[in-house]
Amino acid sequence: MKTLLNFIIVLTISMQIQAQERLISGKVTDETGLALPGANVVVKGTSTGITTNFDGLYQIKAKDTDILVFSYIGFISEERVVGKLNTISITLKEDSSCLDEVVVVGYGTRKRTYVTGSVSRISSHQKSQNKQKAYQNKLANQIQYHTATSALQGKVAGVQVNNSASNAHIVIRGTSTLSNNSEPLVVVDGHTVPYHMVESINPNEVKDITILKDSNATAIYGNRGSNGVIIISTKNKAEVLTEPLYIVDGVPIKKEHNYIIENLPKQDIDTKTSYNKAEAKDKFGKIAKDGCIVITTHQGNFRLNNQESYAVIEENNFERTSLSPLSTFSIDVDKASYSNIRRMINDGMAIEPDAVKIEEMINYFDYNYPQPTGEHPFSINTEVAKTPWNTDTKIVKIGLQGKTYLNDELPASNLTFLIDVSGSMSSQNKLPLLKSAFKLLVNQLREQDKVSIVVYAGAAGVVLEPTSGKHKEKIINALDNLNSGGSTAGGAGINLAYKLAEENFKKNGNNRVILATDGDFNVGASSDKAMEKLIEEKRKSGVFLSVLGFGYGNYKDSKLEILANKGNGNHAYIDNMQEAQKVFGKEFGGTLFTIAKDVKIQIEFNPNKVQAYRLIGYENRMLADEDFVDDTKDAGELGSGHTVTALYEVIPVGVDSKYLKDVPDLKYTKPEATKAYSNELFTVKFRYKKPDGDTSIEMVHVQNDVVSEASEDLKFATSVALFGMQLRQSKYQNNSKVEDVITLAKSGRGDDKDGYRSEFMRLVSSYQNL
């Protein structure tokens, strides 16, 4: 008896142990390895369950004998016996066949047929049946569907369509319980659109219309769906909507942001002018093919907050020579703006005016300037001609040519690749393009050159210690192994890259960090001001910086421009492999080897000859006149073989111009121009420092008042400048047309051995046809 009792006790304890719950954890992913947040994990046959977090992770208590059921909308459910496992991770397979039968609502999922009272639907087949039946009853003229909303009249319970002379007003669930704002939310092919746009849908394109009416169903859309939701599916997912282009204070607004303009407070609007399709296309080009609405605000400085960021540019105005004869600016060889604009045009996008930096567009192209022959590593070249877009003014071209060094002549390089591998870099035109671009650079390295690779996402780390250019395969393998994911700790990456570059510093060598990113820093030091302070400190190390921008959607041009300007470096935007070949192939030396730093230009115009002048572009590079001789002031850098071109438009003395307004006479100062140098138009003063120097060296060049026939280079440079002014809606473009740009560019195309000028002409033609 005692033995039997002991056996029962042991059995009971064993059963209790067997039945004891423990914590089971794991991850739910799809077949591509992506996490599935919100997946259901349920103990089969019970109400115990949990959903996965944002990273697809879960924790649930279960017994050995329990079965876990893993499910997710649109995927085939999986079951797993817990057994002795503490971790159970599942990959769910997609079940596309069931998606059309499911309606996702705010409180879970339902079969479409089960959501009665909450969802009403009218299909294209039903519409056809209704028309046929009406015809048979000789009432067809009463049920002709001139608009998509007409199909709802009298056909969907709880939906009232009030037709007026101008449009139809839809009320869902009746009017008695609704506020004055009773417009339902409209969703077309998965995209929310302004309510009034439903009238623009071609009814023949409509596949079906679904109405969400009850409060639970519309919880999917939050407060936006409080007045009901109209979900419209089109047959071919075609672009069935036409919306006018909005231009607000000179800024074209992308159509996906039109809702912001439609909600612009009326009290902020100064004027509002509408153009029909024909008028808009004639005035603004194909970009306004669906009509245009031009709005000016009282403030006159509307800026749309989108994910791409550009520094605000205020166009240079004409300056009176008698009051301000000096024009001073920092040199700029950055070319990012042109390739970024090219990307926008090729993608059919509206161009943000602040993305247009005319000097970067002009300097994207090479010009036929002679190589320097004297003690200075530069030649200064000037030219004066009639302005193509204004017969009352003259155009002045100032061109600098940096000395070209062959790659074998360049000193040994200590290069640190600083690569953004955060989640924002995952798209094809970012990290994958970046890897291919860097391989072009690696293939040109010599044995004496060394490369390190630092990456950053949520944190920063070294993935390749300094490696000789002799071991190209090792460097390329390190690039190939990079993957994207996580947040963006740009500041930490910069600190680590400079630390590595300083540890391996080559005296009399080329020490450079090459940063490749979309600029979307969001961890640690990330604001433009914080980045500026950080990079100003780092440049004291003697390490130079090249900044390469990639991608779009969240491209932070303003941040990358600051890094390049303050880091003694240059800035390029790589939109395709052709551009990568240009930056790392054709311009290898200029990209990587600096021949002069803190380069400044000061032009003194002769008031006997020049009434007023304006510098075209360089708005973000202007310096105070006293900064020209101040060696502590930072300025631009020039690389091997680089050319720099600046254009001025000048108003000669004695010419009446609408761009000049009267100024009052001075009481205490009477500006008088000296009669000496009467034939000189202007003097160019040029200052630079050697890459390792602290004291500037000055060059001087004088231009007489001689107007000549414009060279091919000047014709082409002015065509690029004119296109930039048109993109910026400049008040100085003098009503010019895109055809004027193309004509001018053709006359200045010249030899064009690399085809870049021909590409520009094709780009302008593409913009004309947008």
Residue pairs with C-beta under 8 A, 6 or more apart in sequence:
18 63
18 64
18 65
19 63
19 65
20 63
21 61
21 62
21 63
22 61
22 62
22 63
22 86
23 59
23 60
23 61
23 86
24 59
24 60
24 61
24 62
24 68
24 82
24 85
24 86
24 87
24 88
25 57
25 58
25 59
25 60
25 86
25 87
25 88
26 57
26 58
26 87
26 88
26 89
26 90
27 35
27 52
27 55
27 56
27 57
27 58
27 89
27 90
28 35
28 36
28 39
28 41
28 52
28 56
28 58
28 70
28 72
28 89
28 90
28 91
28 92
29 35
29 36
29 56
29 89
29 90
29 91
29 92
30 36
30 75
30 91
30 92
30 94
31 91
31 92
31 93
31 94
34 56
35 52
35 54
35 55
35 56
35 57
36 52
36 56
36 72
36 75
36 92
37 51
37 52
37 53
37 54
37 55
37 56
38 51
38 52
38 72
39 51
39 52
39 56
39 58
39 70
39 71
39 72
39 92
40 49
40 50
40 51
40 69
40 70
40 71
40 72
41 49
41 50
41 51
41 52
41 58
41 60
41 68
41 69
41 70
42 48
42 49
42 68
42 69
42 71
43 49
43 60
43 62
43 66
43 67
43 68
43 69
44 66
44 67
44 68
44 69
44 79
45 67
48 60
48 61
48 62
49 60
50 58
50 59
50 60
51 58
52 58
60 68
62 68
62 82
63 82
64 82
64 83
64 84
65 81
65 82
66 81
66 82
67 79
67 80
67 81
67 82
68 79
68 80
68 82
68 88
69 77
69 78
69 79
70 77
70 78
70 79
70 80
70 90
70 92
71 77
71 78
71 92
72 92
73 99
73 102
73 104
73 109
74 94
74 95
74 96
74 98
74 99
74 102
75 92
75 93
75 94
75 95
76 92
76 93
76 94
76 95
77 92
78 90
78 92
80 88
80 90
82 88
100 112
101 111
101 112
102 109
102 110
102 111
102 112
103 109
103 110
103 111
103 112
103 115
103 119
103 217
104 220
105 115
105 118
105 216
105 217
105 219
105 220
106 216
106 217
106 218
106 219
106 220
107 216
107 219
112 119
112 121
115 217
117 213
117 214
118 212
118 213
118 214
118 216
118 217
119 210
119 211
119 212
119 213
119 217
120 156
120 157
120 158
120 159
120 210
120 211
120 213
121 208
121 209
121 210
121 211
122 151
122 152
122 155
122 156
122 208
122 209
123 207
123 208
124 206
124 207
124 208
124 235
126 155
127 145
127 151
127 203
127 206
130 143
130 151
130 155
131 140
131 143
131 144
131 145
134 140
134 142
134 143
144 150
145 151
145 203
146 203
147 168
147 198
147 199
147 201
147 203
148 198
148 199
148 201
148 202
148 203
148 206
148 209
148 232
149 161
149 168
149 170
149 198
149 199
150 161
150 163
150 168
150 203
151 203
151 206
151 209
152 159
152 161
152 170
152 209
152 211
153 161
153 163
156 211
158 172
158 173
158 174
158 211
158 213
159 170
159 171
159 172
159 211
159 213
159 228
160 170
160 171
160 172
160 174
160 175
161 168
161 169
161 170
161 171
162 168
162 169
162 170
162 171
163 169
167 196
167 199
168 199
169 183
170 183
170 184
170 198
170 230
171 178
171 182
171 184
171 227
172 184
172 211
172 213
172 227
172 228
172 230
173 213
173 228
175 182
178 227
181 227
182 227
183 195
183 227
184 195
184 225
184 227
184 228
184 229
184 230
185 192
185 195
185 218
185 221
185 224
185 225
185 227
185 228
185 229
185 230
186 192
186 193
186 194
186 195
186 197
186 198
186 229
186 230
186 232
187 193
187 229
187 230
187 231
187 232
188 197
188 198
188 201
188 232
188 234
188 240
188 241
189 232
189 233
189 234
189 237
192 224
193 241
194 243
194 258
194 259
194 262
197 241
197 243
198 230
198 232
200 240
200 241
200 242
200 243
201 232
201 234
201 240
201 241
202 240
205 234
205 235
205 236
205 238
205 240
206 232
206 233
206 234
206 235
207 233
207 234
207 235
208 232
208 233
209 230
209 231
209 232
209 233
210 230
210 231
210 232
210 233
211 228
211 229
211 230
211 231
212 218
212 220
212 225
212 228
212 229
212 231
213 228
215 226
217 229
218 225
218 226
218 228
218 229
219 225
220 229
221 229
234 240
242 290
242 291
243 255
243 258
243 290
244 274
244 280
244 288
244 290
244 291
244 292
244 293
245 252
245 253
245 255
245 280
245 284
245 287
245 288
245 290
245 291
245 292
245 293
245 350
246 252
246 253
246 258
246 261
246 292
246 293
246 295
247 253
247 284
247 292
247 293
247 294
247 295
248 261
248 264
248 295
248 296
248 297
248 302
248 304
249 295
249 296
249 297
249 299
249 300
249 301
249 302
250 353
250 728
250 729
251 302
251 303
251 304
251 352
251 353
252 287
252 350
252 351
252 352
253 260
253 261
253 304
253 350
254 306
254 349
254 350
257 304
257 306
260 304
261 293
261 295
264 295
264 297
268 297
268 298
268 299
269 295
269 296
269 297
269 298
270 296
270 297
270 298
270 300
271 294
271 295
271 296
272 293
272 294
272 295
272 296
273 293
273 294
273 295
274 291
274 292
274 293
274 294
275 283
275 284
275 288
275 291
275 292
275 293
275 294
276 291
277 289
277 290
277 291
279 292
280 288
280 289
280 290
280 291
280 292
281 288
281 289
283 292
284 292
285 738
285 767
285 768
285 769
285 770
286 768
286 769
286 770
287 350
287 770
295 302
303 312
307 553
307 554
308 352
308 355
308 552
308 553
308 554
308 555
308 556
308 557
309 555
309 556
309 557
309 558
309 559
310 352
310 354
310 355
310 557
310 558
311 354
311 557
311 558
311 561
311 620
312 354
313 353
313 354
313 356
313 357
313 619
313 620
313 728
314 619
315 619
315 728
315 730
315 731
315 732
316 614
316 615
316 616
316 617
316 618
316 619
316 622
317 614
317 659
318 612
318 613
318 614
318 649
318 651
318 657
318 659
318 660
319 327
319 612
319 613
319 614
320 611
320 612
320 660
320 663
321 605
321 606
321 607
321 610
321 611
321 612
321 613
322 607
322 671
322 673
323 663
323 671
325 604
325 605
325 606
325 607
326 602
326 603
326 604
326 625
327 602
327 603
327 605
327 613
327 615
327 648
328 600
328 601
328 602
328 603
328 622
328 623
328 624
328 625
328 627
328 628
329 600
329 601
329 615
329 618
329 621
329 622
329 623
329 646
330 565
330 599
330 600
330 601
330 618
330 621
330 622
330 623
330 634
330 635
330 636
331 400
331 599
331 600
331 601
331 621
331 635
331 636
331 637
331 638
331 644
332 359
332 360
332 363
332 618
332 621
332 636
332 644
333 363
333 570
333 590
333 636
333 637
333 638
333 639
333 642
333 644
334 357
334 360
334 363
334 561
334 564
334 570
334 571
334 572
335 360
335 363
335 364
335 571
335 572
335 573
336 357
336 360
336 549
336 557
336 560
336 561
336 571
336 572
336 573
337 355
337 356
337 357
337 360
337 361
337 557
337 573
338 360
338 361
338 364
339 364
339 572
339 573
339 574
339 575
339 579
340 355
340 549
340 555
340 557
340 573
340 575
341 351
341 355
341 356
341 361
341 727
342 575
342 763
343 552
343 573
343 575
344 350
344 351
344 355
344 552
345 351
345 763
345 766
345 767
345 770
346 575
346 763
346 766
347 552
348 770
351 727
353 727
353 728
353 729
355 557
356 724
356 727
356 728
357 617
357 619
357 620
357 724
358 616
358 617
358 720
358 721
358 724
358 725
358 728
359 616
359 617
359 618
359 621
359 646
360 617
361 617
361 720
361 721
361 723
361 724
362 617
362 645
362 647
362 717
362 720
362 721
362 724
363 643
363 644
363 645
364 720
364 756
365 716
365 717
365 720
365 756
365 757
365 760
366 643
366 754
366 756
367 399
367 643
367 645
367 713
367 717
368 712
368 713
368 750
369 379
369 381
369 399
369 400
369 401
369 643
370 379
370 381
370 401
371 379
371 401
371 403
371 404
372 378
372 379
372 401
372 402
372 403
373 379
376 697
376 699
377 402
377 403
377 595
377 596
378 400
378 401
378 402
378 403
378 596
378 638
378 686
378 688
378 699
379 400
379 401
380 398
380 399
380 400
380 684
380 686
380 699
380 701
381 397
381 398
381 399
381 400
381 401
382 396
382 397
382 398
382 399
382 684
382 701
382 703
383 396
383 397
383 399
383 708
383 710
383 711
383 714
384 394
384 395
384 396
384 397
384 681
384 703
384 705
384 706
384 707
384 708
385 394
385 395
385 397
385 707
385 708
385 709
385 710
385 714
386 394
386 395
386 707
386 710
387 393
387 394
387 395
387 649
387 718
388 395
388 710
388 715
388 718
388 719
388 722
388 740
388 744
389 718
389 722
389 732
389 733
389 734
389 736
389 740
390 649
390 732
390 734
392 651
392 655
392 656
392 657
393 649
393 650
393 651
393 652
393 655
393 657
394 649
394 650
394 652
394 707
395 647
395 648
395 649
395 650
395 710
395 714
395 718
396 613
396 647
396 648
396 649
396 650
396 681
396 682
396 703
397 645
397 646
397 647
397 713
397 714
397 717
398 601
398 603
398 645
398 646
398 647
398 648
398 684
399 643
399 644
399 645
399 646
399 713
400 638
400 643
400 644
400 645
400 686
401 643
402 590
402 595
402 596
402 638
402 639
402 640
402 641
402 642
402 643
402 644
403 595
403 640
403 641
404 589
404 640
404 641
405 589
405 593
405 595
405 640
405 641
406 589
407 444
407 446
407 588
407 589
408 446
410 510
410 589
410 592
410 593
410 640
411 506
411 508
411 509
411 510
411 593
412 446
412 448
412 449
412 450
412 506
412 509
412 510
413 445
413 448
413 449
413 450
413 506
413 509
413 510
413 511
413 512
413 592
413 593
414 449
414 450
414 466
414 501
414 504
414 505
414 506
414 509
414 510
414 511
414 512
415 445
415 449
415 450
415 451
415 452
415 510
415 512
415 513
415 514
415 592
416 451
416 452
416 453
416 454
416 497
416 498
416 500
416 501
416 512
416 513
416 514
417 438
417 451
417 452
417 453
417 454
417 464
417 514
417 516
418 454
418 455
418 456
418 493
418 494
418 497
418 513
418 514
418 515
418 516
418 517
419 431
419 434
419 438
419 453
419 454
419 455
419 456
419 482
419 516
419 517
420 431
420 455
420 456
420 457
420 488
420 490
420 493
420 515
420 516
420 517
420 518
421 431
421 455
421 456
421 457
421 482
421 483
421 484
421 485
421 486
422 456
422 457
422 458
422 484
422 485
422 486
422 487
422 488
422 520
423 457
423 484
423 485
423 486
423 487
423 488
424 430
424 484
424 488
424 518
424 520
424 551
424 554
425 431
425 434
425 484
425 517
425 518
425 550
425 551
426 484
426 485
427 551
427 553
429 550
429 551
429 552
429 575
430 484
430 518
430 550
430 551
431 482
431 483
431 484
431 550
433 550
433 574
433 576
433 577
433 580
434 516
434 548
434 550
434 574
435 479
435 480
435 482
436 577
436 580
437 516
437 548
437 574
437 577
437 580
437 583
437 584
438 479
438 516
438 584
439 476
439 479
440 580
440 581
440 584
440 585
441 514
441 584
441 588
442 451
442 469
442 472
442 475
442 476
442 479
443 472
444 584
444 585
444 588
445 451
445 469
445 472
445 475
446 469
447 468
447 469
447 470
448 468
448 469
449 468
449 469
450 466
450 467
450 468
450 469
450 504
451 464
451 466
451 467
451 469
451 475
452 462
452 464
452 465
452 466
452 467
452 497
452 500
452 501
452 504
453 462
453 463
453 464
453 475
453 478
453 479
454 460
454 461
454 462
454 463
454 493
454 496
454 497
454 500
455 461
455 463
455 482
455 493
456 488
456 489
456 490
456 492
456 493
456 496
457 484
457 485
457 486
457 487
457 488
457 489
458 486
458 487
458 489
458 523
459 489
459 492
460 489
460 492
460 493
460 495
460 496
460 497
461 496
462 496
462 500
463 478
463 481
463 482
464 474
464 475
464 478
466 500
466 504
467 474
467 475
469 475
487 522
487 523
488 517
488 520
488 521
488 522
488 523
488 526
489 521
489 523
489 524
490 517
490 519
490 521
490 523
490 524
490 525
490 526
490 531
491 521
491 523
491 524
491 525
491 526
491 530
491 531
491 534
492 523
492 524
493 515
494 513
494 515
494 534
494 535
494 538
495 534
495 538
497 513
497 515
498 513
498 538
498 541
498 543
501 511
501 512
501 513
501 541
501 543
502 541
502 543
505 511
505 541
505 542
505 543
508 692
510 544
510 592
510 593
510 594
511 542
511 543
511 544
512 543
512 544
512 545
512 546
512 569
512 592
513 543
513 544
513 545
513 546
513 567
514 545
514 546
514 548
514 592
515 545
515 546
515 547
515 548
515 560
515 563
516 548
516 550
517 547
517 548
517 549
517 550
517 560
518 549
518 550
518 551
518 554
518 555
518 556
519 549
519 555
519 556
519 557
519 559
519 560
520 554
520 555
520 556
521 531
521 556
521 559
525 531
525 533
525 534
528 558
528 559
528 562
531 559
531 562
531 563
532 562
532 566
535 545
535 562
535 563
535 566
535 567
536 566
536 634
538 545
538 567
539 545
539 566
539 567
539 568
542 692
544 567
544 568
544 569
544 594
544 637
544 691
545 563
545 564
545 567
545 568
545 569
546 564
546 569
546 570
546 571
546 572
546 591
546 592
547 560
547 563
547 564
547 567
547 569
547 570
547 571
547 572
548 571
548 572
548 573
548 574
548 583
549 555
549 557
549 560
549 571
549 572
549 573
549 574
550 573
550 574
555 573
557 573
560 571
561 571
561 620
563 569
563 571
564 570
564 571
565 571
565 634
565 636
566 634
568 594
568 597
568 634
568 637
569 637
570 591
570 637
570 639
572 579
572 583
572 591
573 579
574 580
574 583
582 756
583 591
584 591
586 754
587 639
587 641
587 642
589 639
589 640
589 641
590 639
590 640
590 641
590 642
591 639
592 639
593 639
593 640
594 637
594 638
594 639
594 691
595 638
595 639
595 640
595 691
596 637
596 638
596 688
596 689
596 690
596 691
597 635
597 637
597 638
597 688
597 689
597 690
597 691
597 693
598 631
598 633
598 634
598 635
598 636
598 637
598 687
598 688
598 689
598 696
599 635
599 636
599 637
599 638
599 686
599 687
599 688
600 623
600 627
600 628
600 633
600 635
600 636
600 686
600 687
600 688
600 696
601 646
601 684
601 685
601 686
601 687
602 625
602 628
602 684
602 685
602 686
602 687
603 613
603 648
603 682
603 683
603 684
603 685
604 682
604 683
604 685
605 613
605 650
605 681
605 682
606 673
606 677
606 680
606 681
606 682
606 705
607 653
607 671
607 673
608 653
608 673
608 675
608 678
609 652
609 653
609 680
609 681
609 705
610 650
610 651
610 652
610 653
610 681
610 682
611 650
611 651
611 652
611 653
611 654
611 655
611 657
611 660
612 650
612 651
612 657
612 659
612 660
613 648
613 649
613 650
613 651
614 648
614 649
614 650
614 732
615 622
615 646
615 647
615 648
616 646
616 647
616 648
616 649
616 721
616 725
617 646
617 647
617 721
617 724
618 646
621 636
623 633
623 635
627 633
628 685
628 687
629 687
629 696
631 689
631 694
631 695
631 696
638 644
638 688
645 717
647 717
647 718
647 721
649 732
650 681
651 657
651 659
651 660
659 732
679 704
679 705
680 702
680 703
680 704
680 705
681 703
681 704
681 705
681 706
682 702
682 703
683 700
683 701
683 702
683 703
684 700
684 701
684 702
684 703
685 698
685 699
685 700
686 698
686 699
686 700
686 701
687 696
687 697
687 698
687 699
688 696
688 697
688 699
689 695
689 696
689 697
690 697
710 718
710 748
712 747
712 748
712 749
712 750
713 748
713 750
714 748
715 744
715 745
715 747
715 748
716 744
716 745
716 748
716 749
716 750
716 757
717 748
718 744
718 748
719 741
719 742
719 744
719 745
719 748
719 760
720 745
720 760
722 733
722 736
722 740
722 741
722 744
723 738
723 741
723 764
724 730
725 732
725 733
725 736
726 733
726 736
726 738
726 741
738 764
738 767
738 768
739 768
741 764
742 761
742 764
742 765
742 768
745 757
745 760
745 761
745 764
746 761
748 757
749 757
749 758
749 761
750 757
752 758
